[in-house]
């Protein structure tokens, strides 16, 4: 991120810390995608349905400027957040400076070497988007899931938020969020790509290979960034519900077809889960 954009976000975060009543002013004066990404309260929507234990302790691998850290801190008794990115750590420290149950560590997975604690929750979002920055490995996506499992209690849960490489928006003409290219996730990432997303089946296989026994998918709509609702296997969308699809605030896009109408076809065929734009996954080492 450009330094001037970072400073703009920092200044607005400081304004919010000084006086929470400035929230409306800050939101009305969001001018860039970066400010929207880091500051808009709708970023927290994807987490609001989670029922976490207030006595629980959490590890966040990839603080991402505290987008989720401060919200998670209000749901658990303690959260440790790690990130190797200097700007991300700086933003997170400003955001969480008044929260005494948040510990922010500037570093990758190796910075946890002195921590023997097992956690009730391990939260993965940014750390799964580009895991090679967090763990040295020839297979970083698999190995960061294994490392997360190592830090979980026997009955602990992994909370993984990630996009779907087969998400409907990518067929409809939205640029890939990870590399800015059209159709790249649909055609398959090149071996040199360090940022990747996966389909529902691929994620299930990765998690199973990493040692998780229980894997439960949820489906943030329209995506995980600015979620309006979260569907589950027990409550899936009905035809006519999926109408808010033009929500690419970060870049231009093509409109190749009516996403709402195609979603209706997918829903009527019972295939929504495969084409959801994003997933929130709860996974654990124990079976149901």
Wavefront OBJ file of the C-alpha trace (Angstrom):
o trace
v 0.000 0.000 0.000
v 1.247 3.490 -0.797
v 2.573 5.429 2.186
v 0.127 8.306 1.765
v -2.816 5.885 1.799
v -1.441 4.213 4.920
v -1.163 7.566 6.636
v -4.752 8.433 5.704
v -5.980 5.191 7.266
v -3.821 5.734 10.361
v -5.162 9.252 10.849
v -8.748 8.085 10.645
v -8.053 5.223 13.067
v -6.532 7.692 15.526
v -9.600 9.895 15.173
v -11.824 6.924 16.016
v -9.657 6.066 19.030
v -9.786 9.629 20.310
v -13.559 9.804 20.086
v -15.810 6.921 18.917
v -18.476 9.529 18.129
v -16.378 10.393 15.082
v -17.398 7.090 13.462
v -20.148 8.603 11.310
v -17.827 11.367 10.139
v -15.075 8.886 9.279
v -17.435 6.610 7.355
v -18.895 9.535 5.393
v -15.385 10.621 4.446
v -14.055 7.300 3.180
v -12.529 8.203 -0.181
v -10.424 5.231 -1.278
v -10.706 1.465 -1.514
v -7.984 1.138 1.110
v -9.950 3.243 3.583
v -13.082 1.243 2.857
v -11.195 -2.029 3.315
v -9.692 -1.067 6.672
v -12.349 1.200 8.155
v -15.864 0.340 7.023
v -17.836 -1.344 9.836
v -19.427 -3.770 7.352
v -16.059 -5.565 7.218
v -17.014 -7.181 10.532
v -20.334 -8.567 9.267
v -18.887 -11.921 8.258
v -18.048 -12.625 11.924
v -21.234 -11.455 13.603
v -23.005 -14.820 13.518
v -20.170 -16.647 15.282
v -20.884 -17.859 18.802
v -17.493 -17.857 20.509
v -16.859 -18.518 24.190
v -16.163 -15.281 26.098
v -13.620 -17.274 28.138
v -11.898 -18.506 24.981
v -8.386 -17.584 23.853
v -7.568 -17.009 20.197
v -4.577 -16.882 17.872
v -4.859 -14.828 14.688
v -2.383 -15.704 11.931
v -2.342 -12.595 9.750
v -3.590 -9.465 11.497
v -4.258 -7.577 8.251
v -4.300 -4.175 9.899
v -6.699 -5.309 12.616
v -9.687 -5.584 10.279
v -10.992 -8.433 12.423
v -8.701 -8.300 15.466
v -10.611 -5.703 17.453
v -13.958 -7.376 16.816
v -12.639 -10.806 17.797
v -11.163 -9.282 20.962
v -14.696 -8.453 22.098
v -15.776 -12.070 21.636
v -12.961 -13.820 23.542
v -10.888 -13.209 26.660
v -7.503 -12.952 24.882
v -6.227 -12.760 21.310
v -2.661 -12.935 20.007
v -2.275 -11.586 16.474
v 0.839 -12.097 14.342
v 1.793 -10.467 11.055
v 5.165 -9.985 9.321
v 4.014 -6.862 7.483
v 5.179 -3.631 9.139
v 2.275 -1.517 7.881
v -0.292 -4.105 8.909
v 1.170 -4.326 12.412
v 1.265 -0.540 12.714
v -2.410 -0.199 11.748
v -3.409 -2.989 14.105
v -1.554 -1.433 17.038
v -3.288 1.891 16.501
v -6.677 0.205 16.200
v -6.242 -1.959 19.300
v -4.180 0.339 21.516
v -6.943 0.622 24.117
v -7.684 -3.111 24.234
v -5.801 -4.818 27.049
v -6.645 -8.353 25.885
v -4.880 -7.991 22.510
v -1.217 -8.883 21.955
v 0.217 -7.992 18.552
v 3.425 -9.666 17.395
v 5.474 -8.408 14.466
v 6.599 -11.629 12.806
v 5.712 -14.876 11.059
v 4.924 -18.305 12.505
v 8.465 -18.648 13.812
v 7.798 -15.742 16.192
v 5.489 -18.085 18.125
v 8.332 -20.496 18.917
v 8.332 -19.521 22.588
v 4.569 -19.946 22.994
v 3.483 -23.401 24.162
v -0.145 -22.428 24.760
v -2.954 -24.213 22.943
v -5.846 -22.026 21.830
v -9.609 -22.383 21.682
v -9.643 -20.664 18.284
v -7.143 -20.099 15.502
v -8.274 -17.476 13.020
v -6.963 -17.552 9.448
v -7.768 -14.995 6.779
v -4.811 -13.006 5.510
v -2.508 -15.792 6.646
v -4.207 -18.165 4.210
v -4.279 -15.709 1.319
v -0.488 -15.651 1.043
v 0.797 -18.275 3.503
v 4.335 -18.223 2.135
v 4.840 -14.943 4.008
v 3.952 -16.651 7.281
v 5.575 -20.066 7.020
v 8.619 -21.398 5.195
v 7.420 -24.406 3.221
v 7.273 -26.021 -0.208
v 3.522 -26.462 0.376
v 2.543 -23.426 2.472
v -1.253 -23.788 2.134
v -1.232 -27.299 3.557
v 1.438 -26.573 6.150
v -0.138 -23.417 7.560
v -3.304 -25.436 8.155
v -1.192 -28.071 9.930
v 0.519 -25.416 12.021
v -2.838 -23.928 12.974
v -3.944 -27.388 14.099
v -0.819 -27.679 16.254
v -1.903 -24.559 18.164
v -5.469 -25.738 18.742
v -6.755 -27.407 21.878
v -8.251 -30.870 21.421
v -11.718 -29.326 21.131
v -10.518 -26.070 19.542
v -11.751 -24.666 16.255
v -10.073 -23.228 13.190
v -11.949 -20.247 11.738
v -10.936 -19.853 8.104
v -12.232 -17.097 5.823
v -11.294 -17.374 2.169
v -12.666 -16.696 -1.280
v -13.769 -19.368 -3.749
v -11.715 -19.662 -6.920
v -14.933 -20.790 -8.657
v -17.016 -17.944 -7.247
v -19.864 -16.736 -9.443
v -18.402 -13.229 -9.740
v -15.306 -14.531 -11.517
v -17.444 -16.123 -14.242
v -19.458 -12.891 -14.487
v -16.472 -10.631 -15.189
v -14.864 -9.559 -11.900
v -11.068 -9.439 -11.834
v -9.395 -11.902 -9.537
v -8.944 -10.229 -6.165
v -5.504 -11.752 -5.648
v -3.773 -10.886 -8.928
v -6.045 -8.403 -10.724
v -6.535 -10.642 -13.782
v -9.742 -11.775 -15.441
v -10.603 -15.503 -15.223
v -7.239 -16.494 -13.711
v -8.694 -18.580 -10.893
v -11.103 -20.301 -13.281
v -8.341 -21.198 -15.729
v -5.994 -22.306 -12.953
v -3.176 -20.424 -11.261
v 0.348 -20.683 -12.616
v 2.867 -22.559 -10.417
v 4.683 -19.282 -9.709
v 1.624 -17.604 -8.136
v 2.106 -16.974 -4.406
v -1.521 -15.973 -3.787
v -4.179 -18.546 -4.590
v -7.759 -19.417 -3.795
v -9.434 -22.823 -3.833
v -12.748 -24.468 -4.599
v -14.940 -26.065 -1.929
v -13.677 -29.547 -2.817
v -10.047 -28.402 -2.856
v -10.419 -26.776 0.554
v -12.060 -29.890 1.967
v -9.178 -32.000 0.653
v -6.547 -29.589 2.037
v -8.149 -29.519 5.476
v -8.577 -33.289 5.583
v -4.961 -33.825 4.565
v -3.866 -31.394 7.293
v -5.628 -33.500 9.934
v -9.049 -31.884 10.453
v -11.902 -34.321 11.066
v -14.895 -31.980 11.244
v -15.220 -29.397 8.475
v -18.266 -27.138 8.306
v -18.784 -24.597 5.524
v -20.696 -21.320 5.682
v -21.343 -19.050 2.706
v -20.979 -15.262 3.122
v -23.010 -13.336 0.562
v -22.235 -11.449 -1.576
v -18.681 -12.053 -0.315
v -16.510 -12.014 2.794
v -15.495 -8.351 2.546
v -18.897 -6.667 2.827
v -21.183 -9.472 3.912
v -24.937 -8.941 3.963
v -25.850 -12.426 5.195
v -24.260 -15.796 5.852
v -25.873 -18.977 4.548
v -25.286 -22.484 5.868
v -25.940 -26.035 4.723
v -29.042 -25.921 6.928
v -30.291 -22.647 5.422
v -29.419 -22.077 1.781
v -30.659 -19.200 -0.406
v -33.921 -19.404 -2.300
v -34.491 -18.196 -5.835
v -34.826 -14.430 -5.992
v -32.707 -13.750 -2.882
v -29.272 -13.194 -4.431
v -29.677 -9.768 -6.019
v -26.798 -7.665 -4.617
v -23.963 -8.722 -6.880
v -22.347 -5.570 -8.281
v -20.104 -4.967 -5.281
v -16.564 -4.799 -6.660
v -15.475 -1.591 -4.946
v -11.765 -2.167 -5.533
v -11.534 -2.256 -9.337
v -13.366 -2.070 -12.651
v -15.180 -5.138 -13.942
v -17.073 -6.509 -16.908
v -20.745 -7.471 -16.674
v -21.013 -10.598 -18.809
v -24.419 -11.759 -17.602
v -27.096 -11.124 -14.987
v -25.607 -12.724 -11.882
v -28.913 -12.753 -10.047
v -30.585 -14.757 -12.795
v -27.675 -17.195 -13.064
v -27.605 -17.562 -9.276
v -31.305 -18.438 -9.455
v -30.508 -21.233 -11.902
v -27.675 -22.472 -9.685
v -29.873 -22.324 -6.569
v -32.715 -24.218 -8.250
v -30.233 -26.963 -9.201
v -28.900 -27.204 -5.637
v -25.416 -26.000 -6.671
v -25.088 -22.697 -4.786
v -22.428 -24.043 -2.435
v -20.017 -24.688 -5.294
v -20.350 -21.158 -6.694
v -20.526 -19.088 -3.501
v -18.080 -16.204 -3.802
v -16.524 -16.913 -0.412
v -16.436 -19.383 2.447
v -16.205 -19.205 6.200
v -15.092 -22.594 7.500
v -15.139 -23.998 11.029
v -12.848 -27.003 11.342
v -11.600 -29.100 14.241
v -9.499 -32.162 14.941
v -12.412 -34.023 16.554
v -15.301 -35.707 14.752
v -18.892 -34.649 15.356
l 1 2 3 4 5 6 7 8 9 10 11 12 13 14 15 16 17 18 19 20 21 22 23 24 25 26 27 28 29 30 31 32 33 34 35 36 37 38 39 40 41 42 43 44 45 46 47 48 49 50 51 52 53 54 55 56 57 58 59 60 61 62 63 64 65 66 67 68 69 70 71 72 73 74 75 76 77 78 79 80 81 82 83 84 85 86 87 88 89 90 91 92 93 94 95 96 97 98 99 100 101 102 103 104 105 106 107 108 109 110 111 112 113 114 115 116 117 118 119 120 121 122 123 124 125 126 127 128 129 130 131 132 133 134 135 136 137 138 139 140 141 142 143 144 145 146 147 148 149 150 151 152 153 154 155 156 157 158 159 160 161 162 163 164 165 166 167 168 169 170 171 172 173 174 175 176 177 178 179 180 181 182 183 184 185 186 187 188 189 190 191 192 193 194 195 196 197 198 199 200 201 202 203 204 205 206 207 208 209 210 211 212 213 214 215 216 217 218 219 220 221 222 223 224 225 226 227 228 229 230 231 232 233 234 235 236 237 238 239 240 241 242 243 244 245 246 247 248 249 250 251 252 253 254 255 256 257 258 259 260 261 262 263 264 265 266 267 268 269 270 271 272 273 274 275 276 277 278 279 280 281 282 283 284 285 286 287 288
